[in-house]
C-alpha cells in the first residue's frame, strides 16, 4: 500500500555503490491512496545493471504538515519485495558457471 498526499513526495530509488541514486518512480505531485495490495514492476536502468552492488530505497519526504483536520497518509507498506533478473557480466556476453547450494562454482 501507499498513502501519500499530492504535496508530499514518495519515490523508489536505485542506488549503485559509489554513485548517485537514480529514480525508478515518484508520485510526481499526485496523491496516492491505495485501498488494496497491488503488484508493480520497474526496470533498473541498463547503465546500472553491471554495478557491483545496488540498494533499493523506498523514499518518503519531504512531507508537508497538514492543515487542522487534514488527513495524514500512512506512507509505504511494502511486502513480498522481489528483485529478479539475469546478471549481465561487465566483460561482455558469457555464460556464468553453475553454482551449487553452498555458493561455489560447479564444474
C-alpha positions as a Markdown table, in Angstrom:
| # | Residue | x | y | z |
|---|---|---|---|---|
| 1 | Unk | 0.0 | 0.0 | 0.0 |
| 2 | Unk | 1.0 | 3.6 | -0.4 |
| 3 | Unk | -0.9 | 6.6 | 1.1 |
| 4 | Unk | 0.6 | 10.0 | 0.3 |
| 5 | Unk | -0.8 | 13.5 | -0.3 |
| 6 | Unk | -0.3 | 15.3 | -3.6 |
| 7 | Unk | 2.0 | 17.8 | -2.0 |
| 8 | Unk | 4.2 | 15.1 | -0.4 |
| 9 | Unk | 6.9 | 13.1 | -2.1 |
| 10 | Unk | 7.2 | 9.3 | -2.4 |
| 11 | Unk | 9.8 | 7.7 | -4.5 |
| 12 | Unk | 11.6 | 4.4 | -5.4 |
| 13 | Unk | 15.3 | 4.9 | -6.0 |
| 14 | Unk | 18.1 | 2.6 | -7.1 |
| 15 | Unk | 21.4 | 3.4 | -5.6 |
| 16 | Unk | 24.6 | 1.8 | -7.0 |
| 17 | Unk | 27.5 | 1.7 | -4.7 |
| 18 | Unk | 29.6 | 4.8 | -5.0 |
| 19 | Unk | 27.3 | 6.5 | -7.5 |
| 20 | Unk | 24.3 | 8.9 | -7.3 |
| 21 | Unk | 20.9 | 7.3 | -6.7 |
| 22 | Unk | 18.5 | 7.3 | -9.7 |
| 23 | Unk | 14.7 | 7.5 | -9.5 |
| 24 | Unk | 12.7 | 4.5 | -10.7 |
| 25 | Unk | 9.4 | 6.0 | -9.7 |
| 26 | Unk | 7.9 | 9.1 | -8.0 |
| 27 | Unk | 4.4 | 10.2 | -7.2 |
| 28 | Unk | 5.0 | 13.3 | -9.3 |
| 29 | Unk | 2.7 | 15.6 | -7.2 |
| 30 | Unk | -0.2 | 13.2 | -7.4 |
| 31 | Unk | -2.0 | 11.8 | -4.3 |
| 32 | Unk | -1.8 | 8.0 | -4.0 |
| 33 | Unk | -4.3 | 6.3 | -1.7 |
| 34 | Unk | -4.1 | 2.6 | -2.4 |
| 35 | Unk | -7.0 | 0.6 | -1.0 |
| 36 | Unk | -5.6 | -2.9 | -1.7 |
| 37 | Unk | -2.2 | -4.6 | -2.3 |
| 38 | Unk | -1.1 | -4.1 | -5.9 |
| 39 | Unk | 1.7 | -5.7 | -7.9 |
| 40 | Unk | 4.1 | -3.3 | -9.7 |
| 41 | Unk | 7.3 | -3.8 | -11.7 |
| 42 | Unk | 10.1 | -1.4 | -12.5 |
| 43 | Unk | 13.2 | -2.0 | -14.7 |
| 44 | Unk | 16.6 | -1.0 | -13.3 |
| 45 | Unk | 18.3 | 1.2 | -16.0 |
| 46 | Unk | 20.7 | -0.7 | -18.2 |
| 47 | Unk | 23.5 | 1.6 | -17.2 |
| 48 | Unk | 23.3 | 0.3 | -13.6 |
| 49 | Unk | 22.9 | -3.5 | -14.2 |
| 50 | Unk | 26.7 | -4.0 | -14.0 |
| 51 | Unk | 27.2 | -2.2 | -10.7 |
| 52 | Unk | 29.0 | -4.3 | -8.1 |
| 53 | Unk | 26.0 | -3.8 | -5.8 |
| 54 | Unk | 22.9 | -1.7 | -5.5 |
| 55 | Unk | 20.4 | -0.6 | -2.9 |
| 56 | Unk | 16.7 | -0.1 | -3.4 |
| 57 | Unk | 15.4 | 2.8 | -1.4 |
| 58 | Unk | 11.7 | 3.5 | -0.8 |
| 59 | Unk | 11.7 | 7.2 | -0.1 |
| 60 | Unk | 9.2 | 9.3 | 1.8 |
| 61 | Unk | 9.7 | 13.1 | 2.1 |
| 62 | Unk | 9.8 | 15.8 | 2.3 |
| 63 | Unk | 6.3 | 15.8 | 3.7 |
| 64 | Unk | 4.3 | 18.9 | 4.5 |
| 65 | Unk | 2.4 | 19.3 | 7.7 |
| 66 | Unk | -1.4 | 19.2 | 7.1 |
| 67 | Unk | -3.8 | 21.8 | 8.0 |
| 68 | Unk | -6.0 | 21.3 | 11.0 |
| 69 | Unk | -8.3 | 18.3 | 10.4 |
| 70 | Unk | -6.2 | 17.2 | 7.3 |
| 71 | Unk | -5.9 | 13.5 | 6.7 |
| 72 | Unk | -2.4 | 12.1 | 7.3 |
| 73 | Unk | -1.4 | 9.3 | 4.9 |
| 74 | Unk | 0.1 | 6.1 | 6.1 |
| 75 | Unk | 3.1 | 6.2 | 3.8 |
| 76 | Unk | 4.7 | 3.0 | 2.5 |
| 77 | Unk | 3.6 | -0.6 | 3.4 |
| 78 | Unk | 5.8 | -2.9 | 1.4 |
| 79 | Unk | 5.6 | -6.7 | 1.4 |
| 80 | Unk | 6.8 | -9.6 | -0.9 |
| 81 | Unk | 9.5 | -7.5 | -2.4 |
| 82 | Unk | 11.5 | -9.4 | -5.1 |
| 83 | Unk | 14.5 | -8.4 | -7.2 |
| 84 | Unk | 14.7 | -10.7 | -10.2 |
| 85 | Unk | 16.6 | -10.8 | -13.5 |
| 86 | Unk | 19.7 | -12.2 | -15.1 |
| 87 | Unk | 23.1 | -10.7 | -14.1 |
| 88 | Unk | 24.9 | -9.1 | -17.0 |
| 89 | Unk | 28.7 | -9.7 | -16.8 |
| 90 | Unk | 30.8 | -6.5 | -17.1 |
| 91 | Unk | 33.3 | -8.1 | -19.6 |
| 92 | Unk | 30.6 | -8.8 | -22.2 |
| 93 | Unk | 28.5 | -11.8 | -23.0 |
| 94 | Unk | 29.5 | -15.1 | -21.4 |
| 95 | Unk | 27.9 | -17.9 | -19.5 |
| 96 | Unk | 28.4 | -18.0 | -15.8 |
| 97 | Unk | 29.3 | -21.4 | -14.3 |
| 98 | Unk | 26.5 | -23.1 | -12.4 |
| 99 | Unk | 26.6 | -22.5 | -8.7 |
| 100 | Unk | 25.8 | -25.2 | -6.1 |
| 101 | Unk | 23.7 | -24.6 | -3.0 |
| 102 | Unk | 26.8 | -23.7 | -1.0 |
| 103 | Unk | 27.5 | -20.8 | -3.4 |
| 104 | Unk | 30.6 | -22.4 | -5.0 |
| 105 | Unk | 31.0 | -22.8 | -8.8 |
| 106 | Unk | 30.3 | -26.2 | -10.0 |
| 107 | Unk | 32.4 | -27.9 | -12.7 |
